[in-house]
Amino acid sequence: MIGIGIDAVNVQRFRDALDRTPSLRSRVFTAKELESLAGRADSAPSLAARFAAREATMKALGVGLGAFDLHDVSIRSRESGAPELVVTGRAAEIAKAQGVKSWLVSLSHTDDTAVAVVASN
């Protein structure tokens, strides 16, 4: 393992931020992510978990906010439904320089808290 990161997000605070700033959705999440969650009655918990994955990826790489664009990290669902981390752009460059060859990600949420764990190998 090269790095590991974890992040937790308060779902209600994240929902409030989305309500206050509607452009936040497109600034943080890729079109594919938003499209994949479009049919949900309440996408805030899933979006909060995906945001936590971005933060956990920064921690796994040992970098802070601003080291790469938030669109450089996204989540897609495998056929099984399991989440898969997608790393592109500057985040991929940083990962390559560190010797990262693969990623593991786990997402979870309750009504109150969303959590993501990211490991780089």
C-alpha positions as CSV (number, residue, x, y, z in Angstrom):
1,M,0.0,0.0,0.0
2,I,1.2,3.5,-0.8
3,G,-1.4,5.6,1.0
4,I,-4.7,5.6,2.7
5,G,-7.2,8.3,3.4
6,I,-10.5,8.6,5.1
7,D,-13.1,11.4,5.3
8,A,-16.5,11.9,6.8
9,V,-19.1,14.5,5.8
10,N,-22.2,15.6,7.7
11,V,-25.0,14.9,5.3
12,Q,-27.3,17.8,6.4
13,R,-24.5,20.3,6.2
14,F,-23.7,19.1,2.7
15,R,-27.4,19.2,1.7
16,D,-27.6,22.8,3.0
17,A,-24.5,23.7,1.0
18,L,-26.0,22.2,-2.1
19,D,-29.3,24.2,-1.5
20,R,-27.4,27.5,-0.8
21,T,-25.1,27.1,-3.8
22,P,-26.8,25.1,-6.7
23,S,-23.7,25.5,-8.9
24,L,-21.8,23.4,-6.3
25,R,-23.1,20.2,-7.9
26,S,-21.4,20.9,-11.3
27,R,-18.3,22.4,-9.7
28,V,-17.6,19.3,-7.6
29,F,-19.2,16.4,-9.5
30,T,-18.8,15.1,-13.0
31,A,-21.8,15.0,-15.3
32,K,-21.7,11.2,-15.3
33,E,-21.9,11.2,-11.5
34,L,-24.8,13.5,-11.4
35,E,-26.5,11.6,-14.2
36,S,-26.1,8.3,-12.3
37,L,-27.9,9.7,-9.2
38,A,-30.6,11.7,-11.1
39,G,-33.4,9.3,-10.3
40,R,-33.0,9.3,-6.5
41,A,-35.4,11.1,-4.3
42,D,-32.6,12.4,-2.2
43,S,-29.1,12.4,-3.7
44,A,-27.5,14.3,-0.9
45,P,-26.2,11.3,1.1
46,S,-24.6,9.8,-2.1
47,L,-23.2,13.1,-3.2
48,A,-21.7,13.6,0.3
49,A,-20.1,10.2,0.1
50,R,-18.6,11.1,-3.3
51,F,-17.3,14.3,-1.9
52,A,-15.7,12.4,1.0
53,A,-14.0,10.2,-1.6
54,R,-12.3,13.2,-3.1
55,E,-11.1,14.4,0.3
56,A,-9.9,10.8,1.1
57,T,-8.1,10.6,-2.2
58,M,-6.2,13.8,-1.3
59,K,-5.2,12.3,2.0
60,A,-4.2,9.0,0.4
61,L,-1.9,11.0,-1.9
62,G,-0.6,13.2,0.9
63,V,-1.8,16.5,-0.7
64,G,-4.2,19.2,0.3
65,L,-7.1,20.9,-1.2
66,G,-6.2,22.6,-4.4
67,A,-3.5,20.1,-5.5
68,F,-5.9,18.9,-8.2
69,D,-9.3,19.8,-9.7
70,L,-12.2,18.1,-7.9
71,H,-13.3,16.7,-11.3
72,D,-10.0,14.8,-11.4
73,V,-11.6,12.3,-8.9
74,S,-14.9,10.7,-9.4
75,I,-16.9,7.6,-8.6
76,R,-18.6,5.2,-11.0
77,S,-20.5,2.0,-10.3
78,R,-19.2,-1.3,-11.4
79,E,-21.7,-3.8,-12.9
80,S,-21.9,-5.3,-9.4
81,G,-22.9,-1.9,-8.0
82,A,-19.6,-1.6,-6.1
83,P,-18.0,1.9,-6.3
84,E,-14.9,2.4,-8.4
85,L,-12.6,5.3,-8.1
86,V,-11.7,7.1,-11.3
87,V,-8.6,9.3,-11.1
88,T,-7.6,11.6,-14.1
89,G,-5.8,14.8,-14.8
90,R,-3.5,16.3,-12.2
91,A,-4.6,13.8,-9.6
92,A,-3.5,11.0,-11.9
93,E,-0.1,12.7,-12.5
94,I,0.5,13.0,-8.7
95,A,-0.5,9.3,-8.3
96,K,1.8,8.2,-11.1
97,A,4.7,10.1,-9.6
98,Q,4.1,8.2,-6.3
99,G,4.0,4.9,-8.1
100,V,0.2,4.3,-7.6
101,K,-1.0,1.5,-9.9
102,S,-4.5,0.8,-8.5
103,W,-7.1,2.2,-6.1
104,L,-9.5,0.8,-3.6
105,V,-12.5,2.7,-2.4
106,S,-15.3,2.1,0.1
107,L,-18.3,4.5,0.5
108,S,-21.0,4.4,3.2
109,H,-23.7,6.7,4.5
110,T,-26.5,7.0,7.0
111,D,-29.0,9.7,7.1
112,D,-26.5,11.8,9.1
113,T,-23.0,10.9,8.0
114,A,-21.2,9.9,4.7
115,V,-17.8,8.3,4.9
116,A,-15.2,7.3,2.3
117,V,-12.0,5.3,2.6
118,V,-9.5,5.3,-0.2
119,A,-6.3,3.2,-0.5
120,S,-3.7,3.5,-3.2
121,N,-1.5,0.6,-4.2
